[in-house]
Amino acid sequence: MMLIPGVSEGIFATPSGFAALLSRLFEPLPHLWSTLLPTVFMVSVLLAFSRLSLKGEVKIWRSAGASAWPFVRVTSVFGLALGALMTGLLWPLTQPESGAAGGGSIDSYETRDGTIWMRTQAPLLSDAQTKVQFISVGGQVLQGTLTLPEGTANLANTKPLELRSGWISDGSTIATFERLILDPSSGDTLSPATLAIGQIINGSATDLAYRLSYPILLIGVGLLILPLALSIDGQRLTLVKITATCLLALNTLFLLLMTDAMAQANLWDGVLFYPLRAIAVLACGLLAILLFEERAA
């Protein structure tokens, strides 16, 4: 489902080799893992503990007077290890290659009103027409369709840039345009030192807040699904419980995608939002376990 947008934008419209097409199709996957993993973890908890429940092992464990907290500890340790792995060793693999955090050059251009725009993602240069996206120092987002002249190797060789059929958004309003000219503001690119230092620091702090809160978020979603997984015993309402669990996992993914998009659109401060979101999900998971224990008692 997450790959459908890439297909719908016509990556197969341009004749190319099979290996190149596969590379372009699966290129977004590493960046999507940090978003998809919470739902994958929830489904993993469902599969692991529901199998124990269906075999009767959980019922025997509970009949002996044991609580659900050993299962909570196992889920928490696995979630913590998986989250630490994703935000530690594997974190560089999930980041876009064109991101400023990677230390590469920052292609920057200036409109006639003096607004400086920085390119946020690399275009598909094999297409004659491609969508490019820029972000301003003030947080505005600009997207349009760029027609590259024949023989152009990269954006820096195109001076000025001409965008067509695009839009500009400041987070609350969207203005469309049919034609917009972008001129390089200082040679081909701007030095990173000329950008707003406050925005760079804030971006680094937001990135750090997301990375530190990610393992807590994984633990929370795992605990949220655990009571349903332990209650699947193959008797009454088994299909209803499985369906409810799958819907919970999918809706959790939807909420994470939606709130991530809102934070990236500067609707609220990501430095505070990401840790608070992780703590809220963890609290909901612990509350679900407590209710499950109270019902069993």
N, C-alpha and C positions, 0 to 999 in steps of 0.2 A: 504493500500500500504506500509506503514512504517513497518507493521508486517510481510510482506512477507519474508524478509531475515531470520528472526528467524525460520519461517516454513521451508524454503529451506535448512537450515543447519541441519535439521533432528531432531527437538525437539520431534517429535512423533515416532522416530525410536526406542527409548528405552522404553520398557514396564514400565508403571507407572500409578498411579491413575489419575482419571479424574481431580481432584482438583489440583494435582501437575502439570499436563500438562497445565491447564489454567493459573496457577500462572507463569509458565515459559514463556508462550506465551505473557501475558500482562505485564510482568515485565518491559520491556523498555518504556511503555507508559508514566509514569510520567516524565521521562527524556526527552521525545520527545515533551511534551506540550509547552515548551518554544520556540521550533522551529515551531510547528504547529499553535500556537495561533495567530500569525499575519495573516495567511490566513483565519483562522476561524473568526477573527474579520472583515476582509474585506468582507467575505460572509455575516456576520451578518448585516453590514451596507447596503449591497446590498438588502437583504431581507426586512429590516425595512423601508428604504426610498423608495424603488421601490413600496412597497405596498401603501404608501402615494401618490406616483405619479400616480399609476394606479387608485386610487380612485378619483383623481382630486384635492386633497387637496393642493398639492404643486403648481399646476397651479393657484388655487385661491389665494394662498399666494403670488405667484410671480406677479399675475395680480394686486394685491393691492399695488404693489410697494415695497414689502419687499425684502431684499437681502438674499443671501445664508448663511450669517455669523451666524445667529442663529443655523442653522443646523451644521455649523462648530463647534460652541461652545459645542453643545450637544455631537457630535462625539468625540471631544477632551476631554471633562470631563469624558465620559465613557471609552475612551481608557486609560486615565491617571489612573483612578481608577482600571481598570482591570490589567494594567501593574504593578501598585504599589502592588496589591494583589498578583500577580504571583511572583514578585521579593522580596516581603516582607514575609508575613505569609506562603505562599505556596512554597517559594524558596527551603527550605530543602527537600521537597518531590520530586523535580525535579532532585536532584543530585544523582549520582551513589553511592551506599552504600560503595563501595570499594575506593572512592576517598580519597586523603590525607586530604582534607578539613574537612572530618568527624571526624578526630581525632583518627582514628584507626591505627593499626600497618601498617607499610609499608614493604611489602616483597621485599627484595632487593637481587640481585645475581650479581656475577662477572664472566666475561669471562676471558680466559687466557691472553688476551691482557691488562687486567686491567680495562676494561670498566665496570662501575656499572650500572645495569639495575634494574628499579623499576617496579613492577607489576601495571598495570593501570586498570585492570578490573578483577572481579572474574570469574573463569572458571565455566563451568557447570559440577560439580563434579559427577553428576549421569551418565555421559557418560564415557566409557572406554577411548575414545580419545576425546580431546577437544582442541580448539584453545585458546591460551593465548597470551596476548600482554604486552610488556614491553616498557618503555621509558628510555633513558639514561639521565644523567645529561647534556650532550651536545645537547640534543634535538633529537637524533636518535630514530626511532621507530623499534621495533623488534616484529615479530609475527611468531608463529610456532604452530605445532600440538604436544601436550604433551600426552604421554601414561602414565597414572597413574597406578602404581602397585596395585594389588588387595589388598583391605583393607586399602588403603591410605585415610585419612580423609581430608587432606589439603596439600597445596604445601609445607609448612614448614617441613612436615615429609618426603619429598622426597629430598634426598641429594646424588648426585647432580641431577639437572633437565636435562633431555634429550629431546631436541626439534627436530622435523623432518619436512621436507617439508615446510620451512618458508622463510621469507625475512627480510632484514634490509634496512631501508630507512633513508637518512639524509635530505630529503626534495627536493633534486634535482636528486638523483640517487637511484636505488633500486638494491640490491644484494641478490640473492637467495642462499639458502643452503639446503642440504639434511639432515645434522645432526649437531647439535650444543649442547655443554655441558655448563650448567650454574651451578656454585658452589656458595653456600652461602658465602658472603664475610666476615661476622662476625657473627658466630652462625647461627641462623635461619633467623634473620632479622637485618637490620641496624637501629640504632637510628636515628630519623629524624634530630637530631643535626649534624650528620655527612654528610648530604646532602648539596648540594650547596645552601647557604642561598640566593644568588642573584636570583636563579631560583624560590625558594619558594616565595620570595617577589614579583617577577614579575608575578607569577601565581595568587597571591592574588590581585594584582593591576588590572590584566586583568579581573579577576572575578568581581571585584568591578566596573570596567568600563562597563562591559556588563550589570550588574544589573541596574546601574544608567541610562544607555542609552535605556534600554528596553521599558519603558513607552513612551519615545519620539518616538521610532520606531513604536510602536503601533498607536500612534496618526498620524504619517506620512502616514502609509498604509491605515488608515481609511479615511483620507482626499484625498488620491489618488483615492479611489474608489467612493467617495461621488458624484462628478459631473456626473458620469455615472448612478449612482442610481437615482439621481434627474431627469435625462433626460429620464428615461423610463416611457413613458406616455400611452402605449398601442396602439399607432398609428403607425407611420412609423418606420421601422427598429428596432422594439422592440426585435425580436429574435437576430438580429445582435448585438445589444447593450448588451444583456444578455450574449451572447457567448463571446464577447470581454471582458466583465467584468470577467467572469470565467477564461478565458485565462490569463488575467492580474494577477488574484489572484494566479493561479498555477505557472506562471512564476516568480512571486515575491517570492513564497516559494522556487522555485528552486534556485534563486539567493541568498537567505538567507542561504540555505543549503550549496551552493558552497562556498560562502565567509566565512561562519563559519568554514568549513573544511580547507580552506586556512589559516585562522588565527590560527587554532589549529595546523596546520603543520608548524607554525613559518615562513610562507612566508612573513609576515609583523607583526608589533607590534600591538597586540590586544588592548593595553592600549590606543593607538591613533585611531585605526581603528574603534572600536565599536562606540565611540561617533561621529566620523566623518560620519559613515554610517547612524546613526540615524538622524543626522542633514541634510544629503543629502536627505534622504527619506522625512523628514518633509518639506524641501524646495520644493521638487517635488510636494508634496501634496498641498502646498499653491499656487504654480504656477498653478496647475490644477484648483483650485478654482478661482483664478484671471482670467484665460482664460474663464472659465465658466461664470463668472460675466460679462466680457467684451462682450462675445457673446450675452448674454441676453440683455445687454444694447443696 
